[in-house]
Amino acid sequence: MKSFRLHSQEMRWGPEVDPLRIGCGWTPEDLERPWLLVESSGGDSHPGSVHLSGLVEGVRRGASGAGMAVGRYYCTDMCDGIAQGTAAMSYSLASRELLAMAAELHFHSGHFDGWTAVSSCDKAIPAHLIAAARLDVPVIFMPGGVMHTGPGDISIDRMAELYARLKRGQIGEEEYRYHSLTAAPCAGACNFLGTAVTMQILTEAMGLTLPSAACFPTTELEQTRLASATGTAAAALIKRGIKAREIITSEAIENALVIHAAAGGSTNAMLHLPALTAELGLEFSWNRVREINEQVPWILDLRPSGKHTADLFWYAGGVPWLMLQVIDHLHLGAMTVTGKTLGENLKQLEKAGTAAGRAERLASLGLAREEVIRPSSKPLSPRGGLVVLGGNLAPGGAVCKRSAVVPAMARFEGRAKVFDGQLPALEAALAGEIHPGDAIIVRYEGPRASGMPEMFYLTAALAADAELNESVALITDGRFSGATRGPCIGHVCPEAAAGGPIALIEDGDIISIDLEAGKLDITGIGDRHETAEKVIEGLNRRRTRLAPWRAPKRSGLLELYTRHAGPSNEGARMLPG
């Protein structure tokens, strides 16, 4: 065990400290104990956060029983689903920065010795990861888990598709209303492999949670016991002096990338992991992302790319069972919050037969574990779920969720149909103005231009049309929801607001996509193919006529974020200066 000094005790020299803590309900004995911050995104913002106060209490009980004094602090997150399709969605990535700063503020101002992050969803978990790297003190995560699916196997990811079908007259108002009232039947993160579930999985893969903590169904009483065990483990981390950067290493980041590939996770992770890596002062290698996704099979059969809902993932064995299927690709010597290595944790779980009892729940549904988490010998695809692209349209890179693309669309050539912003593109899709063979370009939706909102409703409208879903491509400097299906390429870098090539495309240009080769190119100017050199010449002529982009008038958080946001290939994090 490392020798350690309690920061909390060193900071008690001010005469106001003790009386103010006593005024919070602490006892004189609490003042002498190590101080643990429990930082939560709990609140009434959405189902993924509304229940977190109960888990906070579980963490507090476990930590108090292990000799900690506990301070409970809150900064709730926003709901991307509620903000979706409105100007409020521009605040989504900005909220990640705000939540990270709130955790930093709470920890430093409260003079704590370590902390526990209690969060569930898209921006709160990445924010807490960034804060963990920034603070570099003992930390453990308690994920909020997932909800169950609604009647008719309709979960929240299907609502935008149902809305598009309603607008096209394919379903009635009564059917739509029924599912709108039942698609989110309880608390927890949305029940599909979106960004929330992806980030829960990756946080466990990096060794920052107790084993099997991610994607817990919130209706399981065992989750409360896990919260208490997390509080106890937090106390042990403080006593051992194990800090965040001893766990979040380059090997841990690679383990996250391996599990992301095996899961077919959300492309948004390719914003959050680079931002985390930069905070650690490490280099994020896009070449390594490519290599991992070429080597690691996609084996997790979850919606939207697969068949099953995320609560079934936990019953199938969760992250540990997923890791065991690709164990040869993992850094098993990586340290975890248990104080043991990843390999030691997995060996212990395997020996104990953990998750064997959960398989009974799957059997009651007529499912076998292998139908949810496939063995690596029988993958959904021999390659991972993500493809990184480059080319003259995206010299700084772009990403696509390969697991959501039908094989026939892995190579695509089409005519550009250009939209400055998501809304006109969505209106065109709903009005039937998008046609097979169109390469839909949505620009000025990058971090600097608009905060980089998701294109969820647009992709859902395209996915709801059987013809368009397999005949058009969508390319943007914005980003996508983890619920995206189809050939959707996001994070195009440099963004249009920075003068990237995407700003120079005009209607009718020929766009070529080759997911196999990782290429995204403009191959024709106007109505004919050109050589690569001629294309660049044509783009350069257009650049002389391109007016410099001017930011619209904004205020507060969004103004601060868009003014300082870095490029998407570096995580779109706020940069100083």
C-alpha positions in Angstrom: 0.0 0.0 0.0 1.3 3.5 -0.9 1.8 6.0 1.8 -0.6 8.9 1.3 -1.5 12.2 2.8 -5.1 13.4 3.1 -5.5 16.6 1.1 -8.7 17.2 3.0 -6.9 17.3 6.4 -4.2 19.7 5.0 -6.9 22.1 3.8 -8.7 22.3 7.2 -6.5 25.1 8.4 -9.1 27.7 7.6 -11.3 28.4 10.7 -14.5 28.3 8.7 -14.0 24.8 7.2 -15.1 22.7 10.2 -18.2 24.7 11.2 -19.4 24.8 7.6 -19.1 21.1 7.2 -20.9 20.6 10.5 -23.6 22.8 9.1 -24.0 20.3 6.2 -24.8 17.5 8.7 -21.3 16.1 9.1 -20.2 14.8 12.5 -17.0 15.8 14.3 -15.8 12.3 13.4 -16.5 12.9 9.7 -14.1 15.8 9.8 -11.2 13.5 10.6 -11.9 10.9 8.0 -10.9 10.9 4.3 -13.3 13.0 2.3 -15.0 11.4 -0.8 -16.8 13.5 -3.4 -19.8 11.7 -5.1 -20.3 13.7 -8.3 -23.6 12.9 -10.0 -25.4 14.0 -13.1 -28.7 13.2 -11.3 -31.7 15.3 -11.9 -35.0 15.4 -13.8 -33.3 15.9 -17.2 -34.1 12.5 -18.6 -34.6 8.8 -17.6 -30.9 8.2 -17.5 -30.4 10.7 -14.7 -33.7 10.8 -12.9 -32.8 7.7 -10.7 -29.2 8.5 -10.0 -29.9 10.0 -6.5 -30.7 6.4 -5.3 -27.4 5.1 -6.6 -25.6 8.1 -5.0 -27.1 7.0 -1.7 -25.9 3.5 -2.3 -22.4 4.8 -2.9 -22.6 7.0 0.2 -23.6 4.0 2.4 -20.8 1.9 1.1 -18.2 4.7 1.5 -19.4 5.7 4.9 -19.2 2.1 6.1 -15.6 2.0 4.9 -14.7 5.1 7.0 -15.2 7.9 4.5 -16.9 11.3 4.9 -19.1 11.8 1.8 -20.1 15.0 0.0 -22.8 14.6 -2.6 -22.6 17.2 -5.4 -24.8 17.4 -8.5 -24.6 18.9 -12.0 -27.3 17.4 -14.2 -26.8 16.8 -17.9 -29.1 17.6 -20.8 -31.1 15.1 -22.8 -30.1 14.8 -26.5 -33.4 13.2 -27.2 -35.4 16.1 -25.8 -33.2 18.6 -27.5 -33.0 16.7 -30.8 -34.0 18.6 -34.0 -34.0 22.0 -32.3 -31.4 24.7 -31.7 -30.9 23.3 -28.2 -29.0 20.4 -29.7 -26.1 22.7 -30.3 -25.5 22.8 -26.6 -24.9 19.0 -26.4 -21.1 18.9 -26.8 -20.8 22.2 -25.0 -22.5 20.5 -22.0 -19.7 17.9 -21.9 -17.2 20.7 -21.3 -19.4 22.3 -18.6 -20.0 19.0 -16.7 -16.2 18.3 -16.7 -15.6 21.8 -15.3 -18.3 21.3 -12.7 -16.6 18.1 -11.5 -13.3 19.9 -11.4 -14.9 22.8 -9.5 -16.6 20.6 -7.0 -13.5 18.5 -6.3 -11.1 21.4 -5.8 -13.4 23.7 -3.9 -14.5 20.9 -1.5 -10.9 19.7 -0.7 -11.7 16.0 -1.3 -9.3 13.1 -1.4 -11.0 11.1 -4.1 -14.3 10.9 -6.0 -16.9 8.7 -7.5 -18.7 9.6 -10.7 -22.3 8.5 -10.9 -23.6 9.1 -14.5 -25.4 7.2 -17.3 -25.5 9.1 -20.5 -24.0 10.6 -23.7 -22.1 13.6 -22.3 -22.0 13.1 -18.6 -19.8 10.0 -18.7 -17.3 11.5 -21.2 -17.3 14.7 -19.1 -16.5 12.7 -16.0 -13.8 10.8 -17.8 -12.2 14.1 -18.9 -12.5 15.4 -15.3 -10.9 12.2 -14.0 -7.9 12.7 -16.3 -7.7 16.4 -15.4 -7.8 15.9 -11.6 -5.6 12.7 -11.5 -6.8 11.5 -8.1 -8.4 8.3 -7.0 -11.7 7.8 -8.9 -14.2 5.1 -9.6 -17.3 5.2 -11.9 -20.8 4.0 -11.1 -22.8 3.7 -14.4 -26.5 4.4 -14.2 -27.5 1.3 -16.2 -30.2 1.0 -18.9 -34.0 0.9 -19.1 -36.1 -1.9 -20.5 -37.8 -1.8 -23.9 -41.4 -0.8 -24.3 -44.4 -2.9 -25.6 -44.1 -4.2 -29.1 -40.3 -4.2 -28.6 -40.3 -0.5 -29.3 -37.5 1.4 -27.6 -36.7 5.1 -27.9 -34.4 4.7 -30.9 -37.5 3.7 -33.0 -39.5 6.8 -32.3 -37.9 9.1 -34.9 -38.5 6.3 -37.5 -42.2 6.0 -36.4 -42.5 9.8 -36.6 -41.2 9.8 -40.2 -43.7 7.0 -41.0 -46.5 9.0 -39.4 -45.6 12.1 -41.5 -45.7 9.9 -44.6 -49.1 8.5 -43.7 -47.7 4.9 -43.2 -49.1 4.6 -39.6 -51.9 6.3 -37.8 -51.9 8.9 -35.0 -53.2 6.4 -32.4 -50.5 3.9 -33.0 -47.8 6.6 -32.9 -49.2 8.1 -29.6 -49.3 4.7 -27.9 -45.6 4.1 -28.5 -44.7 7.6 -27.6 -46.2 6.9 -24.1 -44.5 3.5 -23.7 -41.1 3.5 -25.5 -39.3 4.6 -22.3 -41.0 2.5 -19.6 -38.6 3.2 -16.7 -35.4 4.9 -15.6 -32.1 4.2 -17.2 -30.1 5.0 -20.4 -31.8 4.5 -23.7 -32.0 0.8 -24.4 -29.9 0.5 -27.6 -26.3 0.8 -28.5 -26.2 4.5 -28.7 -23.6 6.8 -27.2 -24.8 6.3 -23.6 -24.6 2.5 -23.7 -21.3 2.7 -25.7 -19.7 5.0 -23.1 -20.9 2.8 -20.2 -19.2 -0.1 -21.9 -16.0 1.7 -22.7 -15.7 3.0 -19.1 -15.8 -0.5 -17.8 -13.4 -1.6 -20.5 -10.9 0.9 -19.3 -11.0 -0.5 -15.8 -12.8 2.4 -14.2 -15.9 0.5 -12.8 -16.3 -2.6 -10.8 -16.7 -5.7 -13.1 -20.2 -6.0 -14.7 -21.2 -2.5 -13.7 -22.0 -1.2 -17.2 -25.5 -1.5 -18.7 -27.1 -2.9 -15.5 -30.9 -3.1 -16.0 -32.2 -0.5 -13.6 -35.0 -2.7 -12.4 -32.5 -5.2 -10.9 -32.1 -4.8 -7.1 -28.5 -5.9 -7.4 -27.7 -2.5 -8.9 -28.2 -0.9 -5.4 -25.8 -3.4 -3.9 -23.3 -2.7 -6.7 -23.5 1.1 -5.8 -22.7 0.3 -2.2 -19.7 -1.9 -3.3 -18.6 1.0 -5.5 -18.5 3.3 -2.4 -16.4 0.7 -0.5 -14.0 0.3 -3.5 -13.7 4.1 -3.6 -12.4 4.1 0.0 -9.9 1.4 -0.9 -8.6 3.4 -3.9 -8.0 6.4 -1.6 -6.2 4.3 1.0 -4.1 2.7 -1.7 -3.4 6.0 -3.4 -4.2 4.6 -6.8 -4.8 7.6 -9.1 -6.8 8.0 -12.3 -3.8 8.2 -14.6 -2.5 4.9 -13.3 -5.6 3.3 -14.7 -6.4 5.5 -17.7 -3.2 4.7 -19.7 -2.6 4.3 -23.4 -3.2 0.5 -22.9 -6.6 1.2 -21.3 -7.5 3.5 -24.2 -6.5 0.7 -26.6 -8.7 -1.7 -24.6 -11.6 0.7 -25.1 -10.9 0.8 -28.8 -10.9 -3.0 -29.0 -14.2 -3.3 -27.2 -15.7 -0.4 -29.3 -14.8 -2.4 -32.4 -16.2 -5.6 -31.0 -19.4 -3.9 -29.9 -20.0 -1.8 -33.0 -20.4 1.2 -30.8 -21.4 4.8 -31.5 -19.2 7.0 -33.6 -19.5 9.7 -30.9 -16.9 7.7 -28.9 -14.5 9.0 -31.6 -15.0 12.4 -30.2 -14.8 11.5 -26.5 -11.8 9.2 -26.6 -9.6 11.7 -28.5 -10.7 14.4 -26.0 -9.8 12.1 -23.1 -6.5 11.2 -24.6 -5.6 14.8 -25.2 -6.4 15.6 -21.6 -4.0 12.8 -20.5 -1.3 14.3 -22.7 -1.2 11.2 -24.8 -1.4 10.9 -28.6 -4.6 9.5 -30.1 -3.6 7.4 -33.2 -6.2 7.2 -35.9 -4.0 4.7 -37.7 -4.3 2.5 -34.6 -8.1 2.9 -34.7 -8.0 1.6 -38.3 -5.8 -1.3 -37.4 -7.9 -2.4 -34.5 -11.1 -2.3 -36.6 -9.4 -4.4 -39.2 -8.3 -7.0 -36.7 -11.2 -7.2 -34.2 -14.5 -8.8 -35.2 -17.8 -7.2 -34.6 -19.7 -9.6 -32.3 -22.3 -7.7 -30.2 -25.7 -8.0 -31.7 -27.5 -4.9 -30.4 -29.8 -2.4 -32.0 -29.7 -0.3 -34.0 -27.3 -2.3 -36.2 -28.3 -5.6 -34.7 -31.3 -7.3 -33.2 -31.4 -7.0 -29.4 -31.8 -4.4 -26.7 -29.0 -3.3 -24.3 -30.6 -4.8 -21.2 -30.2 -8.2 -22.8 -26.5 -7.5 -23.1 -26.1 -7.5 -19.4 -28.0 -10.7 -19.0 -25.7 -12.2 -21.6 -22.7 -11.5 -19.4 -22.1 -7.9 -20.2 -18.7 -6.3 -20.7 -16.7 -9.2 -19.1 -18.2 -11.8 -21.4 -17.6 -9.5 -24.4 -14.0 -9.0 -23.4 -13.5 -12.8 -23.0 -14.5 -13.2 -26.6 -11.7 -10.9 -27.8 -9.2 -11.5 -25.0 -6.3 -12.0 -27.3 -6.6 -8.4 -28.4 -6.6 -6.8 -24.9 -3.8 -5.5 -22.7 -4.5 -7.8 -19.7 -1.9 -6.1 -17.5 -3.8 -2.9 -17.4 -4.6 -1.7 -13.8 -8.3 -1.4 -12.7 -10.2 0.1 -9.8 -10.3 -3.2 -8.1 -6.6 -2.9 -7.5 -6.1 -5.9 -9.7 -5.2 -6.1 -13.4 -7.8 -6.6 -16.1 -6.6 -10.1 -16.7 -6.9 -10.9 -13.0 -10.4 -9.6 -12.9 -11.5 -11.6 -15.9 -9.9 -14.8 -14.6 -11.7 -14.4 -11.3 -15.0 -13.8 -13.0 -14.5 -16.8 -15.3 -13.6 -19.0 -12.4 -16.6 -17.9 -10.4 -19.0 -18.5 -13.3 -20.3 -15.0 -13.1 -23.3 -14.3 -15.4 -24.2 -18.0 -15.5 -27.4 -17.2 -13.6 -28.3 -14.3 -15.8 -28.4 -16.6 -18.8 -31.6 -18.0 -17.3 -33.3 -14.7 -18.0 -32.3 -15.0 -21.7 -33.5 -18.6 -21.8 -36.9 -17.4 -20.6 -37.1 -15.2 -23.7 -36.0 -18.0 -26.0 -32.5 -16.6 -26.4 -29.0 -18.1 -25.8 -26.1 -15.9 -24.7 -24.3 -16.5 -28.0 -27.2 -14.8 -29.9 -26.4 -11.5 -28.1 -22.7 -11.8 -27.7 -21.4 -13.9 -30.5 -18.2 -15.9 -30.1 -15.4 -14.4 -32.1 -15.4 -17.5 -34.3 -18.9 -16.7 -35.5 -18.9 -12.9 -35.7 -21.5 -10.5 -37.3 -18.5 -9.3 -39.3 -14.8 -10.3 -39.2 -14.0 -6.6 -38.8 -14.9 -4.0 -36.2 -17.8 -1.7 -36.3 -16.0 1.5 -37.3 -14.2 2.7 -40.4 -12.0 5.8 -40.5 -11.9 7.6 -43.8 -9.7 10.1 -45.5 -9.5 11.7 -48.9 -9.8 15.0 -50.6 -13.2 15.6 -49.1 -11.9 14.9 -45.6 -8.1 15.4 -45.4 -8.4 15.6 -41.6 -10.5 12.4 -41.5 -14.1 11.3 -41.1 -15.8 8.3 -39.4 -18.6 5.9 -40.4 -20.4 3.2 -38.4 -19.6 0.3 -40.7 -21.8 -2.0 -38.7 -24.8 0.1 -39.7 -24.2 -0.1 -43.4 -25.5 -2.8 -45.7 -22.7 -4.5 -47.8 -24.1 -3.1 -51.0 -23.5 0.4 -49.8 -19.8 -0.1 -48.8 -18.9 1.4 -52.2 -21.0 4.4 -53.4 -20.9 7.1 -56.0 -23.5 9.8 -56.2 -24.3 13.4 -57.0 -24.0 15.9 -54.3 -27.1 17.6 -52.9 -25.8 20.3 -50.7 -27.5 21.8 -47.6 -26.2 24.4 -45.3 -27.5 23.0 -42.0 -29.6 20.0 -41.0 -33.1 21.5 -41.0 -33.4 22.1 -44.8 -32.0 18.6 -45.4 -34.7 17.1 -43.1 -37.4 19.1 -44.8 -36.2 17.9 -48.2 -36.2 14.3 -47.0 -39.7 14.5 -45.6 -41.0 16.2 -48.7 -39.7 13.5 -51.0 -37.0 15.7 -52.5 -34.1 13.2 -51.8 -33.7 10.6 -54.5 -31.7 7.4 -54.9 -28.1 8.1 -55.8 -28.0 11.4 -53.9 -24.9 12.2 -51.8 -26.5 14.4 -49.2 -24.0 17.0 -47.9 -24.9 18.7 -44.6 -22.3 21.3 -43.7 -21.8 24.2 -41.3 -22.7 21.8 -38.4 -19.2 21.3 -37.1 -17.9 22.3 -33.6 -17.1 25.9 -34.5 -20.1 26.5 -36.8 -22.9 25.3 -34.6 -21.6 23.2 -31.7 -21.7 20.0 -33.8 -25.3 18.8 -33.2 -26.5 15.3 -34.1 -28.3 14.5 -37.4 -30.6 12.0 -35.7 -34.0 13.1 -37.3 -32.5 13.3 -40.7 -30.9 9.9 -40.5 -34.1 8.4 -39.1 -36.1 9.9 -41.9 -33.8 8.3 -44.4 -33.8 4.9 -42.5 -37.6 4.9 -42.5 -37.6 4.9 -46.3 -36.7 1.4 -47.5 -35.5 2.7 -50.9 -33.5 5.7 -49.6 -31.9 3.7 -46.7 -29.9 1.6 -49.2 -29.4 4.1 -52.0 -28.3 7.4 -50.6 -25.3 8.5 -48.5 -25.1 11.3 -45.9 -21.9 13.2 -45.3 -21.5 16.0 -42.7 -19.1 17.9 -40.6 -21.6 17.4 -37.8 -22.2 14.1 -36.1 -24.7 11.4 -35.6 -26.7 9.7 -32.9 -25.6 6.3 -31.9 -29.0 5.1 -33.2 -27.9 5.9 -36.8 -28.3 3.3 -39.5 -27.1 3.5 -43.1 -24.1 5.0 -44.9 -23.7 8.1 -42.7 -20.3 9.7 -42.6 -19.7 12.3 -39.9 -16.9 14.3 -38.3 -15.7 15.5 -41.7 -12.5 17.5 -40.9 -11.7 20.3 -41.5 -15.3 21.5 -41.1 -16.9 24.0 -43.4 -16.5 26.9 -41.0 -12.8 26.3 -41.0 -12.7 26.4 -44.8 -12.5 22.6 -45.3 -13.2 21.1 -48.7 -16.8 20.3 -47.7 -17.5 24.1 -47.9 -16.5 24.0 -51.6 -18.9 21.3 -52.8 -21.7 22.3 -55.1 -24.9 20.5 -56.2 -24.1 17.9 -58.8 -20.5 17.2 -57.9 -19.6 13.6 -57.9 -18.9 12.1 -54.5 -17.2 8.7 -54.1 -17.1 6.5 -50.9 -15.1 3.4 -50.5 -15.5 2.0 -47.0 -13.2 -0.9 -47.8 -10.3 1.4 -48.7 -11.3 4.1 -46.2 -11.7 6.8 -48.9 -14.0 9.8 -49.2 -13.4 11.8 -52.3 -14.8 14.4 -54.6 -14.2 12.7 -58.0 -16.0 15.0 -60.2 -16.6 18.8 -60.5 -20.0 19.5 -62.0 -21.4 16.8 -64.2 -18.3 14.9 -65.1 -15.4 12.9 -63.6 -12.1 14.5 -63.3 -8.6 13.5 -62.4 -7.5 14.1 -58.8 -5.4 17.1 -60.0 -8.3 18.6 -61.9 -10.6 18.3 -58.9 -8.2 20.1 -56.7 -7.8 22.8 -59.3 -11.6 23.2 -59.5 -11.9 23.4 -55.7 -9.1 26.0 -55.5 -11.0 28.2 -58.1 -14.1 28.0 -56.0 -12.1 28.9 -52.9 -11.2 32.3 -54.3 -15.0 33.0 -54.4 -15.8 31.6 -50.9 -16.7 34.3 -48.5 -15.1 33.8 -45.0 -17.5 32.2 -42.6 -18.9 34.5 -39.9 -20.3 33.1 -36.7 -23.8 34.1 -35.9 -24.4 36.2 -32.7 -24.5 33.9 -29.7 -24.1 34.3 -26.0 -23.1 32.4 -22.9 -22.1 28.8 -23.0 -22.6 28.2 -26.7 -20.6 31.4 -27.6 -17.8 30.2 -25.3 -17.8 26.7 -26.7 -18.0 27.5 -30.4 -15.3 30.2 -30.1 -12.9 27.8 -28.5 -13.9 24.4 -29.9 -11.1 22.4 -31.5 -11.4 20.2 -34.6 -13.4 17.0 -34.4 -10.4 14.8 -35.1 -9.0 16.1 -31.8 -12.2 15.5 -29.9 -13.9 18.9 -30.5 -12.8 19.9 -27.0 -12.4 23.5 -25.9 -8.9 24.8 -26.4 -7.3 27.7 -24.5 -6.7 31.0 -26.3 
